[in-house]
Amino acid sequence: MPMTVEQIASEALALPSEARALLADKLVESLDPAEDGYIRQLWMREAKQRVDEVRRGEVETVPAEETFAKVRQAIAR
């Protein structure tokens, strides 16, 4: 019986981070190039929407250094 996606994901998440990154790269490379264009369009639409929200003052930006400091602090725990 073939493994389910959940089983594969569970196995993959148990790998060391370098192996997970390599697996992620291989999976992304295996995607259909035609889908890549569609996905790129979706991300461009999302990026434009986020820029517009910032310009309209609907969201507040956070300086990169502040964000990185929070990430470093979370990782250090």
C-alpha positions in Angstrom: 0.0 0.0 0.0 1.5 3.4 -1.0 2.2 6.0 1.7 -0.2 8.9 2.2 0.9 12.5 1.8 0.6 12.8 5.6 2.9 9.9 6.1 5.4 11.2 3.6 5.3 14.7 5.3 5.8 13.1 8.7 8.8 11.2 7.5 10.2 14.3 5.7 9.8 16.5 8.7 11.9 14.1 10.8 14.8 14.7 8.4 17.7 17.1 9.4 17.1 20.6 8.1 19.7 20.3 5.3 17.9 17.2 4.0 14.5 18.9 4.2 15.8 21.8 2.2 17.2 19.5 -0.5 13.9 17.6 -0.6 12.0 20.9 -0.9 14.2 22.0 -3.8 13.7 18.7 -5.6 9.9 19.0 -5.1 9.8 22.5 -6.4 11.9 21.6 -9.4 9.5 18.8 -10.2 6.5 21.1 -10.6 5.0 21.7 -14.0 6.6 24.8 -15.6 3.1 25.8 -16.9 1.9 25.9 -13.3 4.9 28.0 -12.4 3.7 30.9 -14.5 0.3 30.7 -12.9 1.8 30.6 -9.4 4.1 33.5 -10.3 1.0 35.5 -11.4 -0.8 34.8 -8.1 2.3 35.9 -6.1 2.6 39.1 -8.2 -1.1 39.8 -7.5 -0.6 39.2 -3.8 2.5 41.5 -3.8 0.7 44.3 -5.5 -2.2 43.9 -3.1 0.1 44.2 -0.1 1.9 47.2 -1.5 -1.4 48.9 -2.1 -2.5 48.2 1.5 0.7 49.8 2.8 0.3 52.8 0.6 -3.3 53.3 1.7 -2.1 53.0 5.3 -4.2 49.9 6.0 -1.2 48.0 7.4 1.9 49.1 9.3 5.3 48.1 8.1 7.9 46.7 10.5 11.6 47.4 9.9 13.6 44.4 8.8 16.1 44.6 11.7 13.2 44.5 14.2 11.8 41.5 12.5 15.1 39.7 12.3 15.8 40.4 16.0 12.4 38.8 16.9 13.2 35.8 14.8 16.7 35.4 16.3 15.1 35.7 19.8 12.5 33.1 19.0 15.1 30.7 17.6 17.4 31.1 20.6 14.7 29.9 23.0 
